[in-house]
Amino acid sequence: MATKKRIALVPLPPLAAAWEVTRLELTRVVRGKALRAAVVIAGLLVVAATISCLAGARDSLATFAGSVRSLFPWLAIALSMLFAARVISDDVDAGVIHYWFMLPSPRWAVTVGKYLCSAAVVTGVLVGSTVLLYLGTHIAEPGLVGSHAGDLGRAVLAMLGAGLSYTAVFLFLGAAVADLPYLLPLIHVAVLEVGAGSSPVLEIASIRHHVGVVLGTPAQVAADETVDTVLETLGLVTPEVPLWASLLVMAIVFASGLALGVIVTEFSEYRTGKP
């Protein structure tokens, strides 16, 4: 008489489980179309800025700093929304979220693994684009590549902070309302990044402002200085924030966003609608 074999699930250490989830998610993302689309969009931004610098005979550092400051925070927002906001929702829709949570490890390891995948993809594209943009804008002045390395370092640090912060926040907001994963992230962008981020004093509440602090303050033209003087007289100037404080803010946003994402997925009972 044949006997049935029982398969015992050996508990995985949480960190090992998180790494395994990260590895599997990265494999899926690399094979998907979203990453290719993100790379193409980032590449177009780099090419456009490089052509603008060469065609207009503009200053290499000014073009690099201006492009990173004006475009890349929004690129970080878009990439984080694309790769982090739906990271839980997609698995709920596909009906596989419960299989993830059946792993012989804590739920939080699955959430952390998914976050690590999203953060790796977003920061990888941001940092890679920043380096390529720096090299592209310095094609006409290769002798200045080394002398402007400090500005490149600040830009890379800013993009790392932006990527880690936005992915943590959007993972949490997307997981909180898995049926409408873009709803809360879009509200966040509209209220904090566009609304508060475009207003004196209030802009200190936006991640985009702290990314700008890490990038450094660009040279101001005379007109801007006049406006700043008027705003200062009216008391409508954002308090000056040191570099370390902005880095601390982004670190707190990253840690709290990831912690809240873990809490939401830990206690949520997702209904997939799948048999």
N, C-alpha and C positions, 0 to 999 in steps of 0.2 A: 504494500500500500504506500503510495507516494505521500511524502510529507511536504507540507508547505514551508518554504523558507521565509522567515521574517527579516525584513531589512530594518536595521536599527539606524536611526539618524544620529550621527555623532555631533554633539554640539560644537559649533564653530566659535572660536574666540571672536569677540565683536570686531576688532580691528581687521582680522582676517576676512570676516564676512563683508565688512565695508569695502575692503580692497577688491574682493571678488565681484561685488555689485558694480564697483567703479569700472573694473576691467570689462565686464559684460556690456555695460552701458556705453563705454567708449567704443567698443566694437560695433555696436548698433549705430551710434552717431556717425562714426567714420564712414560707414557703408550707406548712410542716408543722404538725402538731397539737401537737407537744411545746412549742413556744414559746408557743402560746396557752394551753395548760394551765399552764405556768409563770407566765405573767402573771396568770392568774385566781387561782392559789394565793397569789402574792405580794400581789395586790390584796385578797384576803380577810383576810390577816394585817393589812394596813394598816387596812382598815375596822374589823376587830374591835378593834384597839388604839385607834383613834379613838373608837369608841363607848364603849369602856371608860373612856377618859379623860373624855369628856363626861358619861356617865351617873353616874360615880362622883365627879365634881368633883375629880379627882386633879390633882396638879401636872403641868404640861405636860412639863417637862424630865425629871422622874422617869419618867413614862410612856414617853417617847421613848427615854431611855437604857436603861430596863429591858427594853423590847420588843426593841431592837436587840441588847442583850447576850444575852438569853435565847433569842431566836428566830432571828435572822438568821444566826449562824454555822451553824446546822443547815440553814437555807435555802441557804446557800452550798454546803454539802456535797451536798445533794440536787440542786441545779441543776448542779453540776460533774459529779456522777455521771451525770446524765441527758444532758448535752451533750458531755462529754469522754471518759467511760469507753468508750463505744461508737463513737467517731468513726472508729477504724480498723476495728473489728470489723464495723460495718455495711457497709462497702465490701468487706470480705472475703466476708461472706455474700452480698452482691449480685453478687460476681464482677467488680467494677470496680476493685479495688485495683491490678491490674496495668496498667490503662489510665492510672491516675494516675502510676504509676511509669515509664510509657513517655513521659511528657512530656520534651521536649528540655531538661531541667534536672536538677540533682541531686535525689536522693530527699528530702534534708532540707528542700528548699524546699516540698515537698508537705506534710510533717509540720508544718512551721512555719505554713503557710497554714491547715491544719486547726485547729491550736492557736489561732491568732489569731481564727478564727471562733468557736470555743467560748468563749474568754476574753471576746470582745466581747459575746456574748449573755449570759453569766453576769454579768459586771460591770455590763452595762447594766441588767439586771433588778434587781440588788442596789442599785446606786446610785439608780436611779429610784425603787425602793420606799422607800429610806431618805429621800430628799427628800420624797416624798409623805407618809410617816409623820411627818416633822418638821412639815410644814405642817398635817397633820390633827390632831396632838396640840396644836397651838398655835392652833386655831380659836377656842377660848374665851379665849385670851390673846394676841391678835395683836400687842400692844405688845411682847411678849417675843421675837418672831421674830428681830429684829436682835441682841438681847443674848445670845442663845444660839447665835449663828452659829458660834462656835468649837467647840461640841459637835457641831454638824452637820458641820463640817469634819473633825473627828476620826473621826466615824462613816463619812463617805464614804471617808476614807483607809483605815480598817479594812476596809471592804467591798471596796475595790479590792485590797488585799493578800490578803484571803481568796479572792476570785475568781481572781486570777492564780495564787495558790499551789495551791489545790485543783484547778483545771483542769489545771495542769502535772503534778501528781502522779497524778491519775486518768487522764490521757491515757497516761502512761508505763505505769501498772499495767494499764490496759485493753489496751494494745497488746502488753504482755509475754505475756499469755495471751488471745489474740484469740478463742479458742473459748469462753472463759468470762470475758467482759470485766468482769463485776461481782464476780468472786471476790476478787481481790486488793484492789480498793477497799473492799469490805465488811470484809475482814480488817483493813485499815488503819484504818477507822473504829472497828471494835470494839476493837482493841488500843490505838491511840494516842488517838483522840478521845473514846471512851467510857471505856475502862479507865484509861489513864494520865491522861487529861484530867480525870478525876474524883478523882484521888488527890493528896494533898499531896506536894510534891517532884517527883513524876513528871509532873505536869501541864505542866511546862516543855517536855516533848517534843511536846506537841500544838500544832497550828496554832491551834486554838481559844483556847488560853491567850494566845498572842501577839496574836490579834485583840482579846481583852479588855484587854490592856495598852494597845493603841493607842486603844481606846475610853475608857480612863481608869477609875480605881478608883471605884466608887460609894460613897456614904456608908454606913457600917456601923452596924447597930443594936447595942445593948448586948450582946445575946445572942451575936452573931457575934464581937464583940470578946473576950468571955469564952472562946469556943471557940478563937479565934486565940491567946490567951494560953496556953492549955493545950497546944495544938499546938507553940507556940514553945518551951515548956518541955521538951517531948519531942523537940525537934529535927525536927519533922515539918512544917515550913513551907517552901513553895516560895521559893527565892531571889528577891529583888526584881529585876525586869528593867526597865531604863530603856526609854523609848519608842524611841530610836534602835536599841537592840539587837534589839527585837522586829521593827522594820522590816527590819533587816539579816537576821534569821533568815528572814522571809518572802521576802525577795529571793533568799536562797541556795536556799530550797526551790523557788521558781519557776525559777531558772536551772538547778539540778541536775535537777529534774523534766523540764523541756523538753529538756535535753541528753540525758538517759537515754532519753526518748521518741524522739528523733532517732536515737540509736544503735540502739535496738531495731528501729525500722522500716528503718533503713539495711541491717541485716544479716539480717533475717528473710526467709524465703521462704514467703510465705503461700499456703496451698493453699485455693482457693475451692471446689473440687468442681464448678465450672461448666465446660461444654464450651468 
